[in-house]
């Protein structure tokens, strides 16, 4: 057996077997082999944009070795290549994983539509996996990644860094102390999209950028020709590649109530969508582009932590809820500029926070305001700690205390992502239309009933087309 295969197996299994080892002498492993406790060999999949900061955080000033960087656009990955000149360069993650058998872990920071195929490929090889939010592009993919991570004993983490911050820990503590009582209503909102949405599909064919492999960018998605309205950043606004405002921000914003209230799969979802009118009276729900704004309500059953059902309302596109009576008129809600936030309405008061569960507050019915102690407030985003905890857990192994302490491993991040993508299922169903004579009917404008165990809408079959996508030939999960 090759030494690098032995090394990966050692990293994966030792701590999980509760050996209690933190330093493994090199002579135990054999001449020339790096001790698992020293460094991980990490491959960065998606080296530009968010991928660059993920690489920096996983590297953690030399705590890990960045062995390879993969990006379909070498222009986007230029900073990562310069920072890690010894890392091998790839455009195709499949070739990287085939050629480099000494990779212990990967980070996935690509557009949403490729998250699942990359993560699944790595996990089937026993490689620990960090995936940016949202975990996947579809509900089915999230379920499959969650199950595979458990079956293959993979150390996983989703990149919603606020989950490792002190704000959400404070909110859990307050709720568990009973300060706001039971919650039956939650409001979550964002100013996203901050990229073009609700626009028509481009038809012109600009010249493809140098150093960009467009076929690999499209990957498992339906083929479309290259256009700057898709790459490098605007892909978020297209269903073929992105997951819209919900996919971008809900893993940050819905995480606190999901975690604080112990929520599981929703049972109902209903959406309304901002329309574009290209002619009088007839709304144009563009099938390729995410809408300019939307409003979605998810219904969650009672949980062990909160034994009453919950209505959670999400709004985006710059729309937000109005001030509850308990919050003074001159106080912002959520973030300091009120652009993103969370409000949980309880029997005894209201708990609110900003984007990454920052600046949590309670407004009690008595008029008292409770804030987080200053020394507990995060001075900087906990992003590095979120990734560093995953690296430490990879070294400790699946089943270790470090792995069990991860705040967004796939057993949590998977159901969270599924719930969020339920909103997109309803949004896309809302635009389904059929022509009757010279008029259109919209059969998807209804409350959709969801069976979480079987992953299907039970009262409107056409909506189930959005549970699972079809992959382009040559691509599989």
C-alpha positions in Angstrom: 0.0 0.0 0.0 1.3 3.5 -0.9 2.4 5.5 2.1 0.1 8.4 1.2 -3.0 6.1 1.2 -1.9 4.8 4.6 -1.6 8.4 5.8 -5.1 9.3 4.7 -6.5 6.2 6.4 -4.6 7.0 9.5 -6.0 10.6 9.6 -9.5 9.3 9.0 -9.5 6.5 11.6 -7.1 7.0 14.4 -8.9 9.5 16.6 -12.3 8.0 15.7 -11.1 4.9 17.4 -10.6 6.9 20.6 -6.8 6.3 20.8 -6.3 9.6 22.4 -3.2 10.4 20.4 -2.3 14.0 19.6 1.3 13.6 18.4 2.2 10.5 16.3 6.0 9.9 16.2 7.3 9.7 12.6 9.0 6.3 13.3 5.6 4.8 13.9 4.5 5.7 10.4 7.6 5.0 8.5 10.5 6.9 6.9 9.5 10.1 5.0 5.8 10.1 6.0 4.3 13.2 7.6 2.6 12.6 10.9 -1.2 13.1 10.7 -1.0 15.6 13.6 1.4 17.8 11.7 -0.4 18.9 8.5 -3.2 18.1 6.2 -2.8 18.1 2.4 -5.7 20.2 1.3 -6.9 20.8 -2.3 -8.7 24.1 -3.0 -11.6 23.6 -5.5 -12.5 27.1 -6.6 -9.6 29.4 -5.9 -11.0 32.8 -6.8 -13.3 35.1 -4.8 -14.6 33.3 -1.7 -12.3 30.4 -2.6 -9.2 32.5 -1.9 -10.3 33.4 1.6 -11.3 29.7 2.2 -7.8 28.7 1.2 -6.2 31.3 3.5 -8.4 30.1 6.4 -7.7 26.4 5.8 -4.0 27.0 5.5 -4.1 29.0 8.7 -0.6 30.4 8.6 1.0 27.0 7.7 -1.1 24.7 9.9 -2.1 22.9 6.7 -0.4 22.4 3.3 -2.3 23.7 0.3 -1.2 21.0 -2.1 -3.4 21.9 -5.1 -5.6 24.6 -6.4 -8.3 24.0 -9.0 -10.3 26.6 -10.8 -12.0 26.6 -14.2 -10.8 30.2 -14.6 -7.1 30.7 -13.9 -7.6 34.5 -14.0 -9.9 34.2 -10.9 -7.4 32.0 -9.1 -4.3 34.2 -9.8 -4.1 35.5 -6.2 -4.3 31.9 -4.8 -1.6 30.7 -7.2 0.6 33.6 -6.2 0.0 32.9 -2.5 0.7 29.2 -2.8 3.3 28.8 -5.6 4.1 25.2 -4.7 0.5 24.0 -5.1 -0.3 22.1 -8.3 -2.7 23.8 -10.7 -5.8 22.2 -12.2 -8.9 23.2 -14.0 -10.7 19.9 -13.7 -11.3 18.7 -10.1 -11.7 15.1 -11.4 -8.3 15.1 -12.8 -6.9 16.5 -9.6 -8.5 13.8 -7.4 -7.4 11.1 -9.8 -3.8 12.2 -9.9 -3.2 13.2 -6.3 -3.9 10.3 -4.0 -2.3 12.1 -1.1 -5.1 14.7 -0.7 -6.6 14.5 2.8 -9.3 17.2 2.6 -10.8 19.7 0.1 -12.6 23.0 0.2 -15.3 23.6 -2.3 -15.9 27.3 -3.2 -17.4 27.0 -6.7 -20.8 28.2 -8.0 -23.7 26.4 -6.3 -24.5 24.1 -9.2 -21.2 22.2 -8.9 -21.0 21.9 -5.1 -22.6 18.4 -4.9 -20.8 16.7 -7.7 -17.4 17.8 -6.4 -18.2 17.0 -2.7 -19.6 13.6 -3.5 -16.6 12.7 -5.7 -14.3 13.5 -2.8 -16.3 11.9 -0.1 -16.6 8.6 -2.0 -12.8 8.6 -1.9 -12.7 9.1 1.9 -11.6 12.8 1.6 -12.8 15.2 4.3 -14.9 18.0 2.8 -15.7 21.7 3.5 -18.3 23.2 1.2 -19.4 26.8 0.9 -23.0 27.8 1.5 -25.5 26.8 0.3 -24.4 23.2 0.6 -26.1 22.2 -2.7 -28.1 23.4 -5.6 -31.0 21.0 -5.0 -32.9 19.4 -2.1 -32.0 15.9 -3.3 -28.3 16.7 -3.5 -28.4 18.0 0.1 -30.0 14.7 1.3 -27.4 12.6 -0.6 -24.4 14.5 0.7 -25.7 14.2 4.3 -26.2 10.5 4.0 -22.9 9.9 2.3 -20.9 11.9 4.9 -22.3 9.7 7.6 -21.9 6.4 5.7 -18.3 7.1 4.8 -17.4 8.8 8.1 -16.3 12.1 6.5 -15.5 15.2 8.5 -17.6 17.9 7.0 -18.4 21.6 7.4 -20.5 24.1 5.5 -19.1 27.6 5.2 -21.8 29.6 7.1 -19.2 31.0 9.4 -21.7 32.7 11.8 -22.5 29.3 13.1 -19.2 29.4 15.0 -19.6 32.9 16.3 -20.4 33.9 19.9 -23.7 35.6 18.8 -25.6 32.4 18.1 -24.2 30.7 21.2 -25.6 33.7 23.2 -29.0 33.4 21.5 -29.2 29.7 22.3 -28.3 30.4 26.0 -31.0 33.1 26.2 -33.7 30.9 24.7 -32.8 27.9 26.8 -33.1 30.1 29.9 -36.7 30.8 28.8 -36.2 34.6 28.5 -38.5 35.0 25.5 -40.7 31.9 26.1 -42.0 29.9 23.2 -41.8 31.2 19.7 -44.5 30.9 17.0 -43.4 33.5 14.5 -40.0 34.3 12.9 -39.1 37.0 10.3 -35.9 36.8 8.2 -34.9 39.2 5.5 -32.1 40.3 3.2 -31.2 43.1 0.8 -30.1 40.6 -1.8 -30.0 40.3 -4.7 -27.2 42.8 -5.3 -26.6 41.4 -8.8 -28.9 41.3 -11.8 -32.0 39.2 -11.3 -35.4 39.2 -13.1 -33.7 39.8 -16.5 -34.1 38.0 -19.8 -31.8 35.3 -20.9 -28.9 36.7 -23.0 -28.8 35.6 -26.7 -25.6 37.1 -27.9 -22.3 35.2 -27.8 -19.4 37.2 -26.6 -15.8 35.9 -26.9 -14.9 33.5 -24.0 -12.3 34.9 -21.6 -8.8 33.6 -21.9 -7.9 30.9 -19.4 -11.5 30.0 -18.8 -12.8 26.5 -19.5 -16.5 27.2 -20.1 -17.4 23.5 -20.5 -16.1 22.8 -17.0 -17.8 25.9 -15.6 -21.2 24.7 -16.9 -20.4 21.2 -15.5 -23.5 19.3 -14.7 -25.9 22.1 -15.6 -27.9 22.6 -18.8 -25.6 23.9 -21.5 -25.7 27.6 -22.2 -23.2 29.7 -24.1 -20.7 31.8 -22.2 -21.8 35.3 -21.2 -20.5 37.9 -18.7 -24.0 37.9 -17.2 -23.1 34.4 -15.9 -19.4 34.6 -15.0 -17.6 35.6 -12.8 -20.2 36.7 -10.2 -23.6 37.1 -11.8 -24.3 33.3 -11.9 -26.1 33.7 -8.6 -29.1 35.2 -10.4 -29.7 32.2 -12.8 -31.4 29.0 -11.8 -29.1 27.0 -14.0 -26.1 27.9 -11.8 -27.2 29.7 -8.6 -29.9 29.7 -6.0 -30.8 33.4 -5.8 -31.1 35.5 -2.7 -32.2 32.6 -0.6 -29.2 30.5 -1.5 -26.8 33.4 -0.9 -28.0 34.6 2.5 -30.4 32.2 4.1 -27.7 29.8 5.3 -26.4 32.8 7.4 -29.8 34.2 8.4 -32.0 31.2 8.9 -29.2 29.4 10.8 -29.9 31.2 14.1 -33.6 30.4 14.4 -33.0 26.9 13.0 -30.4 26.2 15.6 -32.0 28.1 18.5 -35.4 26.6 18.1 -34.2 23.1 17.1 -36.1 23.0 13.8 -36.3 20.1 11.3 -38.0 19.7 7.9 -40.8 22.1 7.2 -44.2 20.8 6.3 -45.6 23.6 4.2 -44.2 26.4 2.0 -45.8 29.2 0.1 -44.2 32.0 -2.0 -45.1 35.2 -3.8 -42.8 36.7 -6.3 -42.0 40.2 -7.7 -43.0 40.2 -11.3 -41.5 41.8 -14.4 -44.0 43.2 -17.0 -43.0 43.3 -20.6 -46.6 44.0 -21.7 -49.7 45.4 -20.0 -51.3 43.1 -17.4 -49.3 40.0 -18.2 -46.5 39.2 -15.7 -43.4 37.7 -17.1 -42.0 35.1 -14.7 -38.7 34.5 -16.5 -37.9 30.7 -16.3 -34.1 31.1 -16.3 -33.6 34.1 -14.1 -34.3 34.3 -10.3 -37.0 36.9 -9.5 -36.1 40.5 -8.5 -37.8 40.0 -5.1 -39.8 37.3 -3.3 -41.6 36.5 -0.1 -41.8 33.0 1.3 -43.4 31.4 4.3 -42.2 28.1 5.8 -44.3 26.2 8.3 -42.3 24.1 10.8 -43.8 21.6 13.3 -43.2 21.8 17.0 -39.7 20.7 18.1 -38.4 19.4 21.4 -36.9 22.8 22.1 -39.9 24.8 21.0 -43.1 22.7 21.4 -45.3 24.9 19.2 -45.5 25.2 15.5 -43.7 28.1 13.8 -44.4 30.3 10.8 -41.1 31.6 9.3 -41.4 34.5 6.8 -38.5 35.3 4.4 -38.4 38.4 2.3 -35.7 39.6 -0.1 -35.1 42.1 -2.9 -34.9 45.0 -0.4 -38.2 44.3 1.3 -38.2 43.7 5.1 -40.6 43.4 7.9 -41.8 46.5 9.8 -40.8 47.3 13.4 -42.6 45.2 16.0 -44.1 47.3 18.7 -41.5 46.2 21.3 -38.6 47.6 19.2 -38.3 51.4 19.6 -38.9 53.4 16.4 -35.4 54.7 16.3 -33.7 51.3 16.8 -32.5 49.4 13.7 -33.8 45.9 13.3 -31.2 43.2 12.4 -28.1 44.8 11.1 -27.2 48.3 12.0 -28.6 49.5 8.7 -31.5 47.0 8.8 -30.5 45.5 5.4 -30.4 41.9 6.8 -31.7 40.4 10.0 -33.8 38.0 12.1 -36.6 38.5 14.5 -38.0 35.7 16.7 -41.4 36.6 18.3 -41.8 35.0 21.7 -44.4 35.0 24.4 -42.3 37.1 26.7 -40.3 39.2 24.2 -38.5 39.5 20.9 -35.0 38.2 20.1 -33.2 39.7 17.1 -29.8 39.6 15.4 -27.9 40.7 12.3 -26.4 38.8 9.4 -24.0 36.4 11.2 -26.0 36.3 14.4 -24.1 39.4 15.3 -25.3 41.9 17.9 -28.1 39.7 19.3 -30.7 41.6 21.5 -33.8 40.8 23.4 -36.7 43.3 23.8 -38.8 42.0 26.7 -42.5 42.7 27.1 -41.6 44.6 30.3 -39.6 47.1 28.3 -36.2 45.9 29.3 -33.5 45.6 26.7 -30.9 42.7 27.0 -27.7 42.8 24.9 -24.7 40.6 24.7 -21.9 41.3 27.1 -19.2 43.5 25.3 -16.4 41.1 26.1 -18.3 38.3 24.4 -19.1 40.3 21.3 -17.0 39.1 18.3 -14.6 41.9 17.2 -14.1 40.2 13.8 -16.0 37.6 11.9 -15.4 34.0 13.1 -14.7 32.8 9.6 -11.1 31.7 10.3 -12.2 29.8 13.4 -15.0 28.1 11.5 -12.5 26.7 9.0 -9.8 26.0 11.5 -12.2 24.0 13.6 -12.9 21.8 10.6 -9.1 21.3 10.0 -8.6 20.3 13.6 -11.5 17.9 13.3 -10.0 16.3 10.2 -6.8 15.7 12.1 -8.7 14.3 15.1 -10.9 12.0 12.9 -14.6 11.2 12.4 -16.3 10.5 15.7 -13.8 12.5 17.8 -14.9 15.3 20.2 -13.5 17.9 17.7 -15.7 16.5 14.9 -18.8 16.3 17.1 -18.3 19.9 18.1 -18.4 21.3 14.5 -21.2 23.7 14.2 -22.2 23.1 10.6 -21.3 19.5 9.7 -23.6 18.1 7.1 -25.9 16.4 9.6 -27.0 19.9 10.5 -26.2 21.8 7.3 -28.0 19.3 5.1 -31.5 19.7 6.7 -30.9 23.5 6.9 -30.1 23.6 3.2 -33.1 21.5 2.3 -35.4 23.8 4.2 -33.9 26.9 2.5 -34.2 25.3 -1.0 -37.9 24.5 -0.2 -38.3 28.3 -0.6 -36.8 28.2 -4.1 -39.0 25.2 -5.0 -42.1 27.4 -4.1 -40.7 30.4 -5.9 -40.1 28.5 -9.1 -43.5 26.8 -8.8 -45.2 30.2 -8.5 -44.1 31.0 -12.1 -45.4 27.8 -13.7 -48.1 28.7 -16.1 -50.4 27.2 -18.6 -52.2 28.9 -21.5 -55.9 28.6 -21.8 -57.1 30.3 -24.9 -55.6 33.8 -24.8 -55.1 33.8 -21.1 -52.6 32.3 -18.6 -53.3 30.3 -15.5 -50.8 29.9 -12.7 -51.5 26.6 -10.9 -48.4 26.8 -8.7 -49.8 29.8 -6.7 -50.8 27.8 -3.7 -49.6 26.5 -0.4 -47.4 23.5 -1.1 -47.5 20.6 1.3 -44.1 18.8 1.9 -43.3 15.3 3.0 -39.7 15.6 4.3 -39.1 11.9 4.6 -39.9 11.1 1.0 -38.8 14.5 -0.4 -41.9 15.4 -2.3 -44.7 17.9 -2.6 -48.0 16.0 -2.0 -50.5 18.4 -3.4 -48.9 19.7 -6.7 -46.9 17.2 -8.6 -45.3 19.7 -11.1 -43.4 21.3 -8.2 -41.5 18.1 -7.7 -39.4 18.8 -10.8 -37.5 21.2 -8.7 -36.5 18.7 -6.0 -33.8 17.1 -8.2 -32.1 18.4 -11.3 -31.1 16.5 -14.4 -27.4 16.4 -15.0 -25.8 17.1 -18.3 -24.4 13.9 -20.0 -21.0 12.9 -18.6 -21.8 14.3 -15.1 -23.2 12.3 -12.2 -23.6 12.8 -8.5 
